[in-house]
Amino acid sequence: MKYILLVLSFILISSGCHSPASFNSTSTQTLASSKKLRAVEIYTATHTLKAWMPIQPGAEKLRVYIEGDGKAWLKRGVPSSDPTPVSRLVHSLMLEDSYSDIAYLGRPCQYIMTTFCDKSVWTFGRYDSSSLASTNEALDYLKKKGGYRKLELIGYSGGATLALLSAAQRDDVISIRTVAGNLDPFFTNQFHKVSPMPSALNPLDFQNKLRVIPQIHFYGSKDPIIPFQISKHYLKSLASSECISIVRVEGATHSQGWNREWSTLIAINATCDRNKKGSSK
């Protein structure tokens, strides 16, 4: 089990150190124009997913950022009427990523409401088999449309769950990175003493496939939603941890303190240490 302590300075300097702005059309346009992305609507069997992908694909590998749960709840026990994210954190991270071919993938019912959308989709059903199928269909679309051979997945918050679940069902994912990621919905809900999600799929049920995929899981030292205990539990539950790294980002919360350090974080290689044998427990 690899733990990396990344002590990062959080002195507020210049415009790069403000917290993520509210999500709006201007922030979307900034991302699209800066990274030369085009908006697409991906029709799957159940949902239509919003995505942004390279206008001119040029690499063999596509790096896909999967959005978090968005505005799933107004407060505990009260679901929102629209799960579209109000924070532009994922877009902010993408703006700090120098890799040429990156894409953004929204979650079911974010940005686009269809007849299949009801509140159960973005609350208790957000990690179920239907959401997973839509995510994988969207990844297939992005890969085929750009002529890519391999994928790197980056999931934020609940998007980490879908990144892990998707990777477990594919043979084209070469690495997974998560940011404040919900790595085990069952344990996370127990930890916070909130209602279980009976239809949610658990990445740990697919550990035989996941344990051989290089992964880096970033967590914020001041994140009360996804604290260190979530990553620790995920690691301890794996039979082997040779491909798993945990990176502590000092001072980061669940939604702040990430974008100004992302260029450093994304440069950390996701690798497997084959010298590590046996259980991480």
C-alpha positions, 0 to 999 in steps of 0.5 A: 500500500502506497501512501504519498503525502503531498504537502501543498501551499495554499497561499492565495495569490493571483486569480488561480487561487479562488474557489471554483465559480458557479457553473454557467455558460461562460465557464463552459465556453472558456473550457471549450475554447481553451481546450478546443472541445466540442459539445456532444449529446450521447444517446444511450439505451436509457439516458442522453449524456452531455459530453465535451470532446476534442474537436480534432483528436490527435492521440491514441489515448483519451483522458476522460473526466467523469463528473461528480453527483452534481446537485443531487440533494438540496439538503439531507433527505431532500432531493433536488429537481435538477442534478446539474452541477453548480460547481465548475471544479471538474472544468477547472481541473481540465483547464489545468491539464496540459494533455492534448486529448481530454474529454468531459462526461456528465452523468445521467440527467445532468444538463439534459432531462429526458422522459427516463429522468426522475429523482431516483436516477440522481439519488438512490440510483446514481450508481446502479446498473442503468447508470453504469450502462449509460456511462459505458455506452458514452465511453464507447462513443467517445472512444470510437468517435475519436478513433482512440485505442485506450482510455484514462479515467478521472472521476470526481466524487461520485464520478469515481464510483462510475470510473471504477465500475466502468473500468472493471467492465472494460479492457481499454482502461489503462489507469484510473485517478479519482479526486475526493472519490467515493470508492465504496458507496456502501461503506461511505453511507455507513460512515456518514450514517445515511440511508443505504442505496440498495441498487448501488453497485460496489467497485470492491465486488470487482476487485479481481479486475480492478486490482491490476489497473494502476490507480491514484486516489487523491483525498483532501486533508480537510474533506469531511465528505470523503475523508481518509477513512474511505480510501483506507477502507478501499485499500484494506479491502483489496487482496492486493494493493500493488497498483494502488496509490493514495495521495493526501492533498494538504488543505483541500476540502471536497470542492476547494483547493484542487484546481491550483495544484492539479497540474502537479497532481495529474503529473504523478504517474499511475503505476503498479509496484510488482515488488509488492506481494500479498495482502494490503490488510 
